[in-house]
C-alpha cells in the first residue's frame, strides 16, 4: 500500500502541472490585456 501512495502523489503532481499550464497562460494574457488597457490613453 505504500507504493500506491507514492503513485498517487506522482499522478497528482503530473496532473497539477498539466492543469496549471493553461491557467498560467491565461493569467499571462489577462495581465498583458490589463497593462495595455492601463497604458492606452483615455478616449
LINLIN-V238485 format. One record per backbone hydrogen bond with DSSP energy under -0.5 kcal/mol. CO is the residue of the C=O (numbers start at 1). NH is the residue of the N-H. E is the energy in kcal/mol with one decimal. If there is no record, write none. Layout:
BEGIN
[[CO,NH,E] [CO,NH,E]]
END
This chain:
BEGIN
[[1,5,-1.4] [2,6,-1.6] [3,7,-2.3] [4,8,-2.3] [5,9,-2.2] [6,10,-2.5] [7,11,-2.8] [8,12,-2.7] [9,13,-2.7] [10,14,-2.5] [11,15,-3.1] [12,16,-2.8] [13,17,-2.4] [14,18,-2.0] [15,19,-2.6] [16,20,-2.8] [17,21,-1.4] [18,22,-0.7] [19,23,-1.0] [20,24,-2.9] [21,25,-2.3] [22,26,-2.7] [23,27,-2.7] [24,28,-2.2] [25,29,-2.3] [26,30,-2.5] [27,31,-2.6] [28,32,-2.3] [29,33,-2.4] [30,34,-2.7] [31,35,-2.4] [32,36,-2.4] [33,37,-2.5] [34,38,-2.6] [35,39,-2.1] [36,40,-1.4]]
END
